[in-house]
Amino acid sequence: MRTLALLPLITYPDASSEKVIVNAITVAAHLGADLHALAMNVNIPDVSNAFAEVLLNLPEMVREAERNSRTAGIRLLTAIKQKAAEMDVALTTGEITAHPVGFGDVAAVEARYSDLSLMGWEAKSSAGRMTTEGLVFGSGRPVILLPDLAAIDALDHVMIAWDGSRVAARALADAQPFLQRAKRTSIVTILDEKPIHEKNIGERLAISLRRRGLAVESACINTEGRPIGETLQNHALKIGAKLLVMGGYGHSRIRDFVLGGATEDVLNDVRLPILLSH
């Protein structure tokens, strides 16, 4: 059975960059996955009233925003069709409309019909952040964050952030397709972020993965007062890891997500591909 990946493309208020498209195609090619690109077009509710029409012409502003969103979606889908053809990645495309605050909910529902989601990460995109949070905590599928400032190459070195928790175990299971293709796997446990009740949990996981044929090393590190997400990414970049695997901590209170510290940290500054699983 072939793997199917979903790529939501943001079109409002700012469109996803075309670098995200290149990175998503690269990941799909690495996995041998089919890709479904979905343009997330905006649908803004009617806010017109007599004063708005006279003073601000809001209805026309709304129509223009929706037109720009659709135009951006068409441009992004055209670009990804060309790139997929160049790299021989099987691609389907679609469009969907949603209220700006509903992008995350809509993307989460769509993602349940795929094996994983690829999400372009642009730090200043509020729509991108809402969509990412919806995918991580609402889809039941792993999400790979793709940095927009760096080109992705072979994902042949995977680093697993391991604390022995349920969400870390879930992320480990979801990362199996990448582990099977990796030449090198590193396990990292942070010692001074929260109590670790079992000794040598990183090496215990390493032994388990070695028994399954993987080349694995383990290490313990300290944050030294830095945010945990920064610590993990700094270490990943230091050892040459190309993909960071970690559990996504947090929950939703109606529409407001309350994120765990590590998840919040990485979402504030994504510097390499990160697989988040909840």
PyMOL commands that set and color helices and strands:
alter all, ss='L'
color gray80, all
select helices_A, chain A and resi 18-31+50-55+58-86+100-111+126-138+166-174+176-181+201-211+228-238+261-268
alter helices_A, ss='H'
color red, helices_A
select strands_A, chain A and resi 4-10+34-42+91-98+116-121+143-147+157-161+184-190+216-221+243-247+250-253+256-259+274-277
alter strands_A, ss='S'
color yellow, strands_A
deselect
rebuild
show_as cartoon
